[in-house]
Amino acid sequence: MGPRIRNGTLWLRRFAGTTPGVIVVVAVVSVVLCLLAGFAAMSQMSGKNARQDSALERTEPRAFAAQRLYVALSAADSTAATAFLTGGLEAGAVRGQYQQALADAAAALSDATISASDEQTRQIVARISADLPAYTGLVEAARANSRQGFPVGASYLAEASAVMQYSLLPNAQRLTEARFAAVRADQHAIGALPVVSIVLVLLVLIACAVASALLVRRTNRRVNVGVVVGAGAAGVALLWLVLASSVAAANLDTGASGASSRFETLAKARISAQQARTDETLQLVTRGDITAGEERYTTHAGELRDRLATVVGADSPAAQALTSWTEGHRWQVAAYQSADYPAAVAQAIGATPQSSATRFAALDRALTDNLAQSRRDLRGGLDTAGTVLTFSPVGTLALLVFAAAAVVAGLWPRLKEFL
């Protein structure tokens, strides 16, 4: 058996050194590279399509739901403080807003975590699920004591707000950050160049160039139509891979001022606005020193102003609404510091056009409109990117299979000359 194997190996070496052997080796190498490149391109471009579908159907909706969760929780905290400040039995509308905020939070938590099984998400869901009943229980205790005129109600509300500020909202923020990171990861995967496929197609082109050089040397024919056509098909496939990925990346607009960045920045801006509104109402509950509350309000309002400046500009309705709201807040603080507590409360939660509550509502509507527009831009870019990539898997595979067939068709007549 050993001598047969050695003899077979020697024969193959001798055959590979002949012109027919060279042609066979060139054909086999070219076909293998074409098929490898074709299936790699199909796999990578199909992966891009799958990520695009995932981004539209799961990743982006989860990110939107996560910021809704944060806003709803913060709105519930602010509304609970508003209800407490009304004294006695709060208005039905205020109670309804609080209950609606809790319902929105529950729905957003479900939407943001649906089908997610990673450890971080499980921990966040467990923590929020455990803390939300504790929070609502403390709010109800504060409400019951407030209706009876017991001052301990303020302590219950402060404790409820501590659960919200130090557990519920941080966990909602972790979820929001994770969901937006997933959106960015999907966009990067969709717009990235398929490096493996590109390298393999380049190897196909190199193989075609080597094949042409060898054929010139061995057969004295300068052009082999099959090899040239195969190289052309591989070149078109390479161009398709690069252009499709580049156009998809351009439509995703992932730059600092792109739709994805605007969407995330506006989501964070709305969160900052809710944080500042909560600071504004809670600082009146304890009826003590408001220095710490003012510092938090100033920090959150500053974050909101900075974020708006980067995405909508100083003359936008949202920026103007922010200016109006901060002016109303200054009136509230001035009334409080002049010992006119009823006027401060009326400014904070009143229904007049000049009240902080009315002005904040206008700000939140403007932020919601901007967020909805940026979301439409983001989803529109994802949809367009998917359209650009739709036929890439089948198209590139077909081109490279055709390239393999063209090479074989071009080399077969040369091989027959020696048979």
N, C-alpha and C positions, 0 to 999 in steps of 0.2 A: 504494500500500500504506500509505503514511504517513497520508493522510487517513482511510482506513478504520479504522486503529488508533485515531486520535484520536477519530473519531466513536463507535467502540465504547466507548472509555474514558468519553466524555461521557455516553453512554447508561447505562452502569453506574453512574455517579455519580448521575444523575438517578433511576435505578431504586432505588438504595440509600436515597435520601431519601424514597421513598414507603413507605406502610405495608407493602405486600407485600415490598418490598425489605428493610425492617427485619426482617420475620419471617424471610425467607430467611437474612439475615446472622446473626441470632440462632440459627437452627437449625444453620447450618453451624459457627459458632464453638462452640456447645455440644456438638455431636456430635464435632467434632475433639478438643476438650478431654477429653470422656468417654473416647474411644478412647485418646488419649495416656496419660491417667491409668490406664486399665485395663491397658494393656500395660506401663506402667512398674511398676505394682503387682505384676503377675504376674512380671515380671523380678526385681524386688527381693526379693519373698517366695520365689521359687524359688531365688534366690541364698542366702537364709537356710537353706532346706532343704538345699541342697548343702553349705553350710558345716557344718551339723549332722551330716550323713552323714560328711563328711571328718573332723570332730572325733572321732566315735565309732570310725571305721574306721582312721584313720591318725594324726591329730595326737596324741590322748591316748595310744594305745598306744606311739607313738614316745617320748613324754615318759616314760612308765613304763619303757620299755626303756632309755632313756638313764640314768636313775638306777640301774637294775639294773647297767648297765655300770660305773658309777663304784663301786658297792658291791662288785661282783665283783672288779674290779681291786684295790681296797683290801684286800679279804678275802684275795686271793692274796698280796699283800705281807705281810700280817699272818701268814698261815699259813706262808709261807716262813721268816719270822723264828722262828715257833714250832718248825718242823722243825729249824732250826739250833740252837735253844736246847736241844733234847732231846739233842744230842750223838750222834755215831756214826750208826748207821742209825735213821732216824726211824721211828715207828710207822706201820703201813700206813694207819691211819685218817687220820693227819695228811697223809700223802702223797696220799691220796685226796681230802681236802678241798682241797688245793692244786690238784690236777688238775681237780677239779670247778669250782673258782673260775675257772680259766682257760677251761674249756669254757663256763661261764655268761657270761663276758665276751665270748667270741666270738659266742655266740648273741645276746646283748643288743646287740652292735655291729651285727649283721646286722639285727635287728628295728628298731633306732633309726634306721637309715639306709636302709631299704628304699625304693626308688622315689624317693629324694631325689637331686636333681641340681644343687643349688645349690653355688656355689664353696666356701662355708665348710664344708659337709659333706664335700665331696671332699677338702679339705685335712686335715680332722680324721681321716677314714678313712685317708688316705695316711700321716699321721704315726703313728697308732696301729698300723697294719699294719707300719710299719717298725720301731717301737720295741718292740713286744711280743716278737718273736723275740730281739731283743737282751737284753731283760729276762730272758726264760726261760733264755737261754744263760748269763748271769751267775749266775743262781740255781743252775743245774746245776753251774757251776764252783765256787760256794761249797759246794754239797752234797758234791761229790767231795772237795774239800780238807778239809771238816769230817769226813768219814768216815775220812780218813787221819790226822786229828789235826793238820793243818797250820793254823797261826793265820791264814794268808793268806785262809782262807775267809771270815773276818769282813769283810775288805776287799772281796772280791767281792760279798758280800751288801749291804754299804753302797753299793757302786756300783750294784747292781741297784735298790736302794731309791731312789737318786738319780734313776735313769731313770724310775721309777714316780712319784715325788713331783714332779719338775720337768718331766715331759713327758707321760706317759700320763694321770695324773690331771687335770692342767690342761686337756688336750684333752677328756677325758671331761666335765669341768665345763663347758667351753664348749658342748659338744653338749647337755648337760642344760639349760643356761640357754636355748639357742636353741629347744629343743623345748618348754619351758614357756612361753616367749614366744609360740610359735605357738599353744598352747592358749588363752592369754589373748586373742590376736588373733581366733581363731575365736569365742570366747565374746562378745567385743565386737561382732563382725559379726552374730552371731545375735540379740543382744539390742538392738542399736541401732535407733532409729526410722527407717523408710524415708522420709527427708526429702523426696526428690524426688517420691515418690508422694503424700505428704501435701500438698505444695505444689500439685501438679496437681489433686488432689481439691478443695482449697480454691478453686482457680480455677474449677473446675466449679460449686461452690456460688455463687461470686460471679457467674458467668455466668448461672446460673438466677435469681438475685436481680435482675440487670440486665434479663434477659428479662422477668421479671414486671412490673418498673416500666415498661418500654417498652410492653408489651402493655396495661397499664392506661391509659397515655397515648394509645395509638393506637386501641385497640378498645373502651375503656370497660368492659372486663371485668376484674373485680378478681382472679379466680382462674382460672388455666389448670391444669387437673387434670394434664395431661401433664408440665408443667414442675415442678409440686409433687411429683409422684411421682418424677420424675427426680432432683430435689434430695434427696428422702427416700432414694432408693437410694444416691446419692453420699454422703449423711450416714452411712448404715449402713456403706458401704465404708470411710469415714474412721474410724469407730469400730472396725471390724474391724482395720484396719491398726495403730491405736494400741494397742488392747487385746491383740491377739495378740503384738505385739512386747514390750509391757510385761510380760505374763504369762510369756512366754518368758524375758525378762531376770530376772524374779523367781525362776523355777525354776532358773536357772543359778547364782544366789547367788554373785555375783562380788565381794561386799564383803570387807572385811578379815578377817572371820571365816567367810566362805563356804567351800563345799566345795573350790573351786579353790585358794583360798589355803591351806586346811588341807592339801590334797594336796601342794602345792609345799613348804610349810613342813616337813611330815613327811618328805618326800623329802630335803630338805636336812638335817634332823635325823639321819636315818639315815646320811647321808654324813659328818656331823660325828662321829657315833659310831664309824664305821669309821676315820676319821682318828685319833681319839683312841686307839683300840685299836692301830693301827699304831704310834703314838708309844710306847705302853706296852710293846710287845714289842721294838721296835727299840732302845730305849735300853739294853736289857740285852745286846745283841749285842756292842757294842764294849767293854763292861766298863770304861768310863772315866767322865768327868764327865757326869752325867745332867741337868745344869742346863738345857741347851738343849732336851732332850727333854721335861723337865717343863714348861717354858714352853709348848711346843707342845701338850702334853697338856692343860694348864690352859686354854689358849685354845679348843681344840676342845671340851672338856667344857663350858666356859662357854657356847659357842655352842649346844651341844646343850641345855643346861638352859634357856637363854632361849627357844629355839624350842619346846620342850615346854611351857613355861609359857604360851605364847600359844595353844596349840591343844588341849592335853589336861588341863592343870591340875596342881597340885602333888600331888594325892592319887591320880593315875592310876597304874596298874601300871607304865607306862613310867617315870614320874618316880621311883617307889619303887625300881624296878630300877636306875635311874641312881644314886640315893643309895647303894644297896648296892654297886654296882660301884666307885664312887669310894672307898668305905670299904675295899674290898679292895685298891684301888690304893695307898692310903696304907699298908696293911700291907706291900705289896710294896716300896715306897720305903723304909720304915723298916728292913726286913730288908737291903736293899741298902746303905743308909747305915751300918748296923751291921756291914758287911763279911761278912754271911751270904749270899753269892751263891747257893748252892744253895737256900736258903729263898726268896729273891726269885724265882728261876726257877720253883720249885714253885708259888709263889703266882700267878705270871703265867700259866703254861700248864698247871697241874695239873688233875686231873679231880675234885677234892673239891668238895663243895657250897660251901665257903668261898672257893675259888680265884677269881681275877679272870676266868679263862677261862669258868668256869661262870656267874658273875654277868653277864658280858658277853653270853653266849648268851641268858640270860633277858631282858636288855635288848633285844637284837636281835629276839627273838620278839615282845616287846611292841610295838616300833616297827613290825615287819612287820604285825602285826594292825591297828594304828591306821592304817597306810598303806593297807592293803587296804580298811578301812571307808571312809576318805576317798575312795578311788578309786571305790568303789561309789556313794557319794553324788554324786560328780562325774558319773559316767556316768549315774546315775539322773536327775540334773537335765538333762543333755543329751538324754536319751531323752524326758523329759516335754516339754521345749521343742520337740522335733521333733514330738511329737504335737499340741501346741497350734498349730503352724504348718502342719500337713499340708495342710489344705484352703484355706489363705489365698491361694495364687496363683490357683487356679481360681475361688474364691468372690469375690474382689475384682474379678477381670476380668468375671465374669458380672454382678455388680451394676452395674458401670459401663457395660457394653454394654447392659444393661437400661435404665439411666438415659438413654443416648443414644436408644434406641428410644422410651422414654416421652416424651422431649422432642419427637421428630419426630411421634409420634402426637398429642401435644397441640397442636402448631403447625399441623399439616396442615389441620385443619378451618378454622382462622382464615385460612390462606393461600387456601383454595378460595373463601372468601367474596369474594375480589377477582379471581378468575380468570373 
